Amino acid sequence: MVDSTMHGKTGVGTRMQPTQYVYTALWAVASYAVDGETVSENRLLHVMTSEKVRTTDGRLMFDDELPHEGAQTHVVLPPVEVTDSGPTESPLPSEFGAGDSQQPFIHLNLYDSSLRGIDRI
């Protein structure tokens, strides 16, 4: 996906994020490795660079708060494994979590991404 909108009211992606301009987004199948050792294969991967949608303290903005400038990138390994039968819910075997709960996904945010050759920023 290039030069489009996603999330929010678009019907593409989660409605938990605001409707946002997307410079580029991709979905792929990836392996997940920890310290160089593959611990899970055939994982759904999503990478997206969009306009900034979080405040400086990390709060997700609403549609009417978006500044429509800047860029941020996020990388997501959701709890989904790609199988011959299609996508299957499957917790990512990670060491992330708090207390007795384990986080079944990884979501990395790179808040100050920079792009070259694009006039929109």
C-alpha distance (Angstrom), angle and dihedral (degrees) to the residues before:
residue distance angle dihedral
M1 . . .
V2 3.81 . .
D3 3.83 131.5 .
S4 3.79 96.2 -0.4
T5 3.81 144.2 111.6
M6 3.77 127.5 -100.8
H7 3.81 144.0 176.7
G8 3.79 124.3 18.5
K9 3.80 111.4 54.4
T10 3.82 96.5 -6.7
G11 3.81 98.9 87.5
V12 3.82 89.0 -128.8
G13 3.80 113.7 110.2
T14 3.77 126.5 -18.3
R15 3.80 124.3 -19.1
M16 3.81 87.4 -145.7
Q17 3.82 89.1 85.0
P18 3.81 124.5 60.9
T19 3.79 122.5 -99.6
Q20 3.79 100.4 -87.7
Y21 3.78 143.1 179.9
V22 3.81 110.8 -108.8
Y23 3.79 121.1 -154.3
T24 3.80 90.1 -170.4
A25 3.79 138.8 -20.0
L26 3.77 134.0 -178.9
W27 3.77 140.7 -177.9
A28 3.78 122.3 -154.5
V29 3.78 144.0 158.5
A30 3.80 113.0 -103.0
S31 3.78 144.3 172.7
Y32 3.81 118.9 -119.6
A33 3.80 115.9 -139.6
V34 3.80 132.1 -176.3
D35 3.81 117.6 -159.8
G36 3.80 89.5 -12.9
E37 3.81 94.7 -52.9
T38 3.81 118.1 113.9
V39 3.80 108.2 -126.3
S40 3.81 99.5 169.9
E41 3.79 135.1 17.2
N42 3.79 135.4 -163.8
R43 3.81 93.4 35.5
L44 3.78 121.6 162.2
L45 3.82 110.4 -113.9
H46 3.81 126.4 -166.1
V47 3.82 123.8 -171.7
M48 3.79 122.4 178.4
T49 3.80 137.7 171.3
S50 3.79 111.7 -160.1
E51 3.77 141.4 155.2
K52 3.81 113.6 -71.2
V53 3.80 110.8 -76.6
R54 3.81 100.8 169.5
T55 3.79 131.6 73.7
T56 3.81 120.8 -123.2
D57 3.82 88.7 -93.6
G58 3.83 91.4 53.0
R59 3.81 99.9 -103.3
L60 3.80 114.7 147.0
M61 3.81 109.6 -118.4
F62 3.80 127.7 -134.8
D63 3.83 121.3 -118.2
D64 3.81 93.2 -97.7
E65 3.83 92.5 51.4
L66 3.80 98.0 55.3
P67 3.82 113.6 119.1
H68 3.84 91.6 -153.8
E69 3.81 91.7 -135.5
G70 3.77 141.3 94.1
A71 3.78 127.5 32.3
Q72 3.77 137.6 -102.8
T73 3.78 130.4 180.0
H74 3.75 128.6 -148.8
V75 3.78 130.4 -168.8
V76 3.81 117.8 -160.4
L77 3.78 132.3 -172.3
P78 3.82 100.4 -175.6
P79 3.81 122.9 -165.1
V80 3.81 90.4 -88.9
E81 3.80 130.3 116.7
V82 3.81 119.7 -164.8
T83 3.82 109.5 -131.1
D84 3.81 135.9 171.8
S85 3.82 86.6 -97.4
G86 3.80 91.8 53.0
P87 3.81 133.4 -98.9
T88 3.81 112.5 -12.6
E89 3.79 127.7 -168.1
S90 3.79 106.2 -111.4
P91 3.82 126.0 157.2
L92 3.79 113.9 -119.1
P93 3.82 108.0 -116.6
S94 3.79 97.8 -122.7
E95 3.77 135.3 147.1
F96 3.80 91.5 -132.0
G97 3.77 120.2 116.0
A98 3.77 144.5 84.4
G99 3.77 127.8 -98.3
D100 3.79 110.8 -32.3
S101 3.80 94.9 -18.0
Q102 3.78 121.9 93.9
Q103 3.79 121.5 -152.6
P104 3.84 107.3 -127.8
F105 3.83 95.4 -157.0
I106 3.81 143.4 37.1
H107 3.80 123.3 -127.8
L108 3.81 117.2 178.5
N109 3.81 121.1 -172.0
L110 3.80 121.6 -160.4
Y111 3.80 100.8 -167.4
D112 3.81 101.0 -172.3
S113 3.78 105.6 45.0
S114 3.77 119.2 162.6
L115 3.78 128.2 -150.5
R116 3.79 129.2 -165.1
G117 3.77 127.6 -144.4
I118 3.81 95.1 20.5
D119 3.80 120.5 115.1
R120 3.82 97.6 -165.4
I121 3.84 98.5 78.6
